[in-house]
Amino acid sequence: MLPCLFVCLLAGCQLIPSASGDDEPIWMAMARAGHVTSVRHYADRVNQPLPGGQYPLAVAYQERHRLAFATLLKAGATPDTIEIDGQSLFCAAAADFDPFYLNALLTHQPDPAWPEPYMGYPESTVGCAEQAGRTQNALQLINAQHRYQRLHPVAVN
């Protein structure tokens, strides 16, 4: 632990508590500083809730911390089960005005045909974008689905 802390401090990590006020692990501070290699040493933890109960990827998204979000994805964070205000992270990113988060998810999730399993929300991620009036995001998702289907054709009996 000491070598990681030392490397993080030398690289300029700021060891400050998260927005929720809870103490966060050192690897989350490393994610905020963009140290993918260091965060990968904690790959077994990036998909577990932080002390405040939220998942690291959700915290990065809610704080609008682009570097931490991208770093966590590169280090192995899986967005499949993460909720933001009762909707999936995919739906939140599709409805977001900032295309960065949707682009980051599309880079790390090859199949963008995610169903939306939560009550009161559209049946697909494309529906989330359409409902929010984010036409560009909906088109981007549709194009990503077509690309994926071209690269991964389904065998027809």
N, C-alpha and C positions, 0 to 999 in steps of 0.2 A: 504494500500500500504506500509506503513512504516514497519509493522511486516514482510512482505515478503522480503523487502529490507534488513532488519536487519538479518533475517535468512540466506539470500543469502550471505551477507557479512561475517557472522560468519562461514559459510560453505566454504568460499574461492572463491566465484564467483568473476570473474574479470569483472568489469564494463567497458568494452572497446567497442568502436564502431565496427560495422561489417566491413568486407573487403571493402564494397562499400563506407565506410566513413560516412554513415547515422547513426543518433542516432537510437538505437534499444531499444525495450521495455525491462524492467527488466526481464520479464519471458523468453526472449530469452537468456539472460545471465544465468538464472537458468537452461535452457535446456543445455547450454554448460557445466554446472557443473554437469549435471545428476540428477537434482532434479525433478523427475517425479511428485511427489505429489504436489509440489508447482506449477509446470507448469499446472497441471490439473485444478487449480483454474482459469486459463485463457483459458479453453478449447474452449470457444466461439471465441477466437482470433487466435488460432494456425492454422486455415485454412483461414486466411485472409492475404492479402499482408502486408508486413512490410513497413515502410516509404519510402524505396527505390523502392517499387513496386514488389519485389520478395516475393514468399511465403517462410515461415521459413524453411520448409523441403528442398526446392531448395537451399537455402543459406547454410544449413548444408551439403548438398550433394556437392555443388560446392567448399566449403571450406574443404571438406574431413574430416569433424568433426564427427567422428563415434558416440561419446557419445551424442552429440546434436541430431543427426539423430535418434538414437534409442530412446532417451528420448521423442522427439516430437511424434514419432509413438506411444509410450506407453501412451502418454498424450492425444491421440485422433486425431493427424494429419492424414488427409486422402490424399493419394498421387494421387488419381484418375485424377485430373485436372491439375496437375503440369507439366510444360514444362521446359526442359533443352535444350537450344540451338535449339529450334524448334521441339524437339521430346519429347515424354512423359518420365516422370521419370522412368517408368517401362522399356522402351526401353533403356534408358541411363544406368540403372543398369544392364540390361541383357548383354549389350555390354561392360561393365566395366571390367577391368582386376582384380579389387578387388572384390571378391565374397561377402564381408560383406554386401554391400548395397542390393544386390539381396536377400541374406538370410534374411535380416531384413524385406524386403518387403514381402517375402513369409511367414514369421512368422505372419505378421499382415494382410495379404490379403489371405483368404482361397482359392479363385478361381484364379489360375494363368493364365487363358485363356483370357488374356487381348487383345482386338483388338488394333491395332496401328492406330489411326485416322489421322495421319499427312501425308501430301503429301511427296512423295519421300522416305518414309521409308517402311520397310516390313509390311505385313499385321498382324503380330502377334509379341508378345514379343519373342517367340522362334526364329522367323525370324530375329529379331534384334541381338540376340546372334549369330546366324549362320552367318549373314552378317559380323559381327565383328570378326569372327573366334574364338569365345568363345564357343568351343564345350562343355566344362564342364558345362557352364551356361545353354546351350541349353538342355543338358541331365537332368540337375537339374530341369528345367522348365517342361520338358516332364514328368519326374517322379512325380513332384508335381501335374500336371494335372491328371495323372492316379490315384494318391492317392485321389484327390478331387472327381473324378468320382466314385471311389469305395465307398467313404463315402457318396456321394450324388447322388445316381443313379437316372436317369431320367426315369419317367414312360413311358412305350411304350404302345400305344393304340392298 
